[in-house]
Each structure stands twice: as C-alpha cells, then as structure tokens.
Amino acid sequence: APAILHVTEWNIERGENLDSIEQMLKSPDVFIERAQQETKPSAADLARLRHQVNLLRQSDVLILNEVDIGVKRTDYRNVVDELARLLGMNSAYAVEFLEVDSLLDLGTEVPLMESPAETARMTEDLKPDRSRYQGLHVNAILSRYPLKNARIIKLPVCHDWYADEKQAISQLEKAKRKAANVAFLERITREVRRGNRNTLAAEMIVPGVAQPITVVNAHLENKCKSNCRFRQ
C-alpha cells in the first residue's frame, strides 16, 4: 500500500485549456518554458507554478468538477476519457447537466447583430456540428487504482438552471437597449441546462488496504445563498 495517497480536487473549467493541461501533465518542462515566455512570471510565481505542477503530476486521484463531453466550446472532446487515457487512470463520471441552450449549442436560432457582416460571422462561430454534439456537463473521478460501485447522490435543488435562466433571458430581451450587440452578448453568456448539482461517489481498491476507500466528488450550487449549499 502507498504510504501517502495524493488526492487533488480540481474545478477544470470544462477543459477549455485541455491542450495546455495535457502538456503540463506529460511535458512539464515544456509547459513551464512556454509559461515563462508567454506570461513572464516573477521568481515567486514561477516557483509556485513548479510546485503546483509537481503536486498535480503526483496525484493518485483527481476529483474533477465541470468537465465537458461533446460540447462545442471544447471542440466536442471527451475530456474525461482523454485525461484518463493520457494518465493511464481509471475513471467514472456523473452527468450533472445537459446543455440545451439552443443559441449556443443547437443552432436553431440566428443571431441578429448590428451589421450583416457581424451577423454572418457570429452565425458561423456558433454553428454546431450536430453529428458530434452530446452536450454533457459532468463531474468525474480519475484514479490510479480500480474503481467500483460508482453511484450518483442527488442533491437538493437550489437553482433551476432551465426555468430561472430562461426567465432571465426573457427579461433581458424585453429590456430596451441602445446596442443590440450588448443584449446579444449578454444573452449568450447565460447557460440554459437541464439537470441539477449532484455528488459522485465510488469505491477505490488500493492494493494492501483491506477495505475499499470511498472517494466523493461533491459539486455544490453557486447560484444560491449559503444556507442552501449547507443543505446540499
């Protein structure tokens, strides 16, 4: 059995920087050299970066929040599967939301900007690939050791990501604005999704340890007051 089990909890922000993350995990020297060239970090920041990279690369378990599978913003990649394969880890994931914002993901609406050229550019930028679209927003556990009995624990609802967000969009569209671009850009930053926050739990089989170790990935609601997060 390992003397120390290294566990990292990481909100990976959908995996939007997946190429950099993969480079950091597999080629840390190249990653740090690129960081030095692009951001010109101070000596203290560089030392902190090296320390964080080493911690991540030592992880036996990665507990990941907000991970994309088949979403346009991350080029329809399966972030869970890519990282698990790259690191030679086992994985389990729980779908938290299905992204259903038609403007961003389904391409059923045409944006109207202030000029035809801007409308054409934005339409092309937002056009989805329906053959690759899955729209899954998940939480995941990656482990160097076997996982079994993975299960989802539902949490109390603290915010309705479909009804509340749709209502906010409706109110935004009714508001009179000087620039259509402002209203449109505010609208596409909203997320309309089906689902709710949940908890993923799994049992990890560590050689030399008599009993399975239970690993829990809890992703609490941010669009609520603290008392509802406390209930979750």
C-alpha positions in Angstrom: 0.0 0.0 0.0 1.2 3.5 -0.6 2.4 5.4 2.4 0.6 8.6 1.2 -2.4 8.8 -1.1 -2.3 12.1 -3.1 -5.7 13.4 -3.9 -6.4 16.6 -5.9 -9.8 18.3 -6.2 -9.8 20.5 -9.3 -12.5 22.6 -11.0 -11.2 22.1 -14.5 -13.4 24.8 -16.1 -14.9 22.4 -18.7 -11.4 21.5 -20.0 -11.3 24.6 -22.2 -7.4 24.6 -21.8 -7.1 20.9 -22.3 -4.1 21.0 -24.6 -2.2 23.1 -22.1 -3.3 20.8 -19.2 -2.1 17.7 -21.2 1.2 19.4 -21.9 1.6 20.3 -18.2 0.9 16.7 -17.1 3.1 14.9 -19.7 5.8 17.5 -20.6 6.1 19.8 -17.5 9.5 21.4 -18.6 8.0 22.4 -22.0 4.9 23.7 -20.3 6.9 25.8 -17.8 9.2 27.2 -20.5 6.1 28.3 -22.5 4.6 29.9 -19.4 7.8 31.8 -18.9 7.7 33.1 -22.5 4.0 34.0 -22.5 3.5 35.5 -19.0 6.9 36.5 -17.8 6.3 35.3 -14.2 8.2 36.6 -11.3 10.6 34.3 -9.5 8.0 33.7 -6.7 5.2 33.0 -9.3 7.5 30.6 -11.2 8.4 28.7 -8.0 4.7 28.5 -7.1 3.9 27.2 -10.6 6.5 24.5 -10.4 5.2 23.4 -7.1 1.6 23.2 -8.4 2.7 21.3 -11.5 4.5 18.8 -9.3 1.5 18.3 -7.0 -0.8 17.7 -9.9 1.6 15.2 -11.5 1.9 13.3 -8.2 -1.9 12.9 -7.9 -3.1 9.3 -7.4 -6.7 10.6 -7.6 -8.1 13.6 -9.5 -11.6 14.8 -8.4 -12.7 16.9 -11.4 -15.6 19.4 -11.5 -17.2 20.9 -14.6 -16.0 18.6 -17.3 -17.2 18.7 -20.9 -18.1 15.7 -23.1 -19.2 16.6 -26.7 -19.7 20.3 -26.3 -18.7 22.9 -28.9 -16.8 25.2 -26.6 -14.3 22.4 -26.0 -14.3 21.1 -29.7 -16.6 18.2 -28.8 -13.8 16.4 -27.0 -14.4 13.8 -24.2 -12.3 15.5 -21.6 -12.7 12.7 -19.0 -11.6 10.0 -21.5 -8.7 11.9 -22.9 -7.2 12.7 -19.4 -7.8 9.1 -18.2 -6.0 7.7 -21.2 -3.2 10.2 -21.0 -2.5 9.4 -17.4 -3.3 5.7 -17.5 -6.0 6.1 -14.9 -9.4 4.5 -14.3 -12.4 6.9 -14.4 -16.0 7.3 -13.5 -18.3 10.3 -14.3 -21.7 11.5 -13.4 -23.7 13.7 -15.8 -24.8 16.9 -14.0 -26.3 18.9 -16.8 -27.4 18.5 -20.4 -26.5 21.8 -22.1 -29.6 22.8 -24.1 -29.1 26.5 -24.9 -30.3 26.4 -28.5 -28.4 29.6 -29.4 -25.0 28.3 -28.4 -25.3 24.5 -28.9 -28.2 23.5 -31.1 -28.0 26.2 -33.8 -31.8 26.7 -34.0 -31.7 30.5 -33.8 -29.9 33.1 -35.9 -28.2 35.9 -34.0 -29.0 39.4 -35.2 -26.1 41.8 -34.9 -25.8 45.5 -35.9 -24.4 44.7 -39.3 -24.9 41.8 -41.8 -21.2 41.0 -41.7 -21.2 40.7 -37.9 -24.4 38.5 -38.1 -22.7 36.2 -40.6 -19.5 35.9 -38.6 -21.4 35.2 -35.3 -23.7 32.7 -37.0 -20.7 30.8 -38.4 -18.9 30.9 -35.0 -21.9 29.5 -33.2 -22.9 26.8 -35.8 -22.7 23.4 -34.1 -21.7 20.1 -35.5 -24.8 18.1 -34.8 -23.1 14.8 -35.6 -20.6 15.3 -32.7 -22.8 17.2 -30.2 -23.5 15.5 -26.9 -23.8 18.5 -24.6 -22.8 16.7 -21.4 -21.5 18.6 -18.4 -20.2 16.1 -15.9 -18.2 15.6 -12.7 -15.5 12.9 -12.7 -13.1 10.8 -10.6 -9.8 9.6 -12.1 -7.8 7.1 -10.1 -4.6 5.1 -10.5 -6.4 2.3 -8.7 -9.5 0.3 -9.7 -12.9 1.9 -9.1 -16.2 0.1 -8.3 -19.7 0.8 -7.2 -19.8 4.3 -8.7 -23.1 6.0 -7.9 -24.8 9.3 -8.0 -26.3 11.0 -4.9 -28.9 13.7 -5.8 -28.7 17.0 -4.0 -31.4 19.5 -3.0 -32.3 21.9 -5.8 -31.0 25.4 -5.0 -31.4 26.9 -8.5 -33.3 25.9 -11.6 -30.8 26.2 -14.4 -33.6 25.9 -17.0 -36.6 27.9 -15.9 -34.7 30.6 -14.0 -32.1 31.1 -16.8 -34.8 31.2 -19.5 -36.7 33.8 -17.4 -33.6 35.9 -17.1 -33.1 35.8 -20.9 -36.7 36.7 -21.5 -36.4 39.8 -19.2 -33.2 40.7 -21.0 -34.8 40.6 -24.4 -37.7 42.8 -23.2 -35.3 45.4 -21.9 -34.7 48.4 -24.2 -31.0 48.7 -25.1 -29.1 51.1 -27.2 -26.9 48.4 -28.8 -28.2 45.1 -30.0 -24.7 43.7 -29.6 -24.8 44.2 -25.9 -28.1 42.4 -25.4 -27.0 39.5 -27.6 -23.6 39.1 -26.0 -25.2 39.1 -22.5 -27.6 36.5 -23.6 -25.1 34.0 -25.0 -23.1 34.1 -21.7 -26.1 32.6 -19.9 -26.3 28.8 -19.6 -29.6 27.1 -20.1 -29.3 23.5 -18.9 -31.4 20.5 -17.8 -30.3 18.8 -14.6 -29.1 19.6 -11.1 -26.0 19.5 -9.0 -25.1 16.1 -7.7 -22.5 14.1 -5.9 -20.5 11.2 -7.5 -19.2 8.5 -5.1 -17.1 5.5 -5.9 -15.1 2.9 -4.0 -11.3 2.7 -4.8 -9.5 -0.6 -4.4 -5.9 0.1 -3.2 -3.5 -2.8 -3.0 -2.5 -3.6 0.6 -5.5 -1.8 2.1 -8.1 -4.2 3.5 -11.2 -2.1 2.9 -12.2 -0.1 -0.2 -11.6 3.7 0.1 -14.7 5.8 -0.7 -14.0 8.8 -2.9 -16.6 11.5 -3.1 -16.9 14.3 -5.7 -19.4 16.9 -4.4 -20.2 19.9 -6.6 -22.4 22.4 -4.8 -24.6 25.1 -6.3 -23.1 28.6 -6.7 -26.3 30.4 -7.7 -27.8 30.4 -4.3 -27.3 31.6 -0.7 -25.0 29.7 1.7 -27.9 28.1 3.6 -28.9 26.0 0.6 -25.3 24.9 0.0 -25.3 23.9 3.6 -28.3 21.7 3.0 -26.6 20.2 0.0 
